[in-house]
Amino acid sequence: MGNQIQQYQHQHPELWDESTDSVKLTPSGRSVKTTRAEATKILIPMFDMFPNAQMSEMAISKYVELLQDFEPDLLEKAVNDAIMTSTFLPTVALIRQRAETIRKADSRRKHDAEVKIDAEESALAMMEEAKKRREEILVYGGNGDMIAADRENDGDN
């Protein structure tokens, strides 16, 4: 576990809080998964698309702060979805809702894919077992005795 933490710290130094030697937390106590720069880069186009919404730097900063606990890819998907379906500037709550919906759908798809793979592997194993059984029946007559041995015994009688 310690090795994983060191690896994470090395790969994502911008998300690491040196003073506490742990992952940075948002004010709400969630782990930071997106840097301020990444979150800002994802959110700025949204603010540009809704020019009637007068956004102060403080408001933009708050959006960034409250959405940093999502992975960059997930945040970008949620923001894009919110932009495409909103008439007005999407709220933090709406973006968070979209992110959770996307996360659940992705998780469900991953689970369904794993179940499908398990079912396919099981079906292949059953087919292989049926093939072996068929070969056994053809060679041994299905009861474990060789057909040729049965014929020899019939000839002795």
Rosetta blueprint (number, residue, H / E / L):
1 M L
2 G H
3 N H
4 Q H
5 I H
6 Q H
7 Q H
8 Y H
9 Q H
10 H H
11 Q H
12 H L
13 P H
14 E H
15 L H
16 W E
17 D E
18 E L
19 S L
20 T L
21 D L
22 S E
23 V E
24 K L
25 L E
26 T L
27 P L
28 S L
29 G L
30 R L
31 S E
32 V L
33 K L
34 T L
35 T L
36 R H
37 A H
38 E H
39 A H
40 T H
41 K H
42 I H
43 L H
44 I H
45 P H
46 M H
47 F H
48 D H
49 M H
50 F L
51 P L
52 N L
53 A L
54 Q L
55 M L
56 S L
57 E H
58 M H
59 A H
60 I H
61 S H
62 K H
63 Y H
64 V H
65 E H
66 L H
67 L H
68 Q L
69 D L
70 F L
71 E L
72 P H
73 D H
74 L H
75 L H
76 E H
77 K H
78 A H
79 V H
80 N H
81 D H
82 A H
83 I H
84 M H
85 T H
86 S L
87 T L
88 F L
89 L L
90 P L
91 T L
92 V H
93 A H
94 L H
95 I H
96 R H
97 Q H
98 R H
99 A H
100 E H
101 T H
102 I H
103 R H
104 K H
105 A H
106 D H
107 S H
108 R H
109 R H
110 K H
111 H H
112 D H
113 A H
114 E H
115 V H
116 K H
117 I H
118 D H
119 A H
120 E H
121 E H
122 S H
123 A H
124 L H
125 A H
126 M H
127 M H
128 E H
129 E H
130 A H
131 K H
132 K H
133 R H
134 R H
135 E H
136 E H
137 I H
138 L H
139 V H
140 Y H
141 G L
142 G L
143 N L
144 G L
145 D L
146 M L
147 I H
148 A H
149 A H
150 D H
151 R H
152 E H
153 N H
154 D H
155 G H
156 D H
157 N L
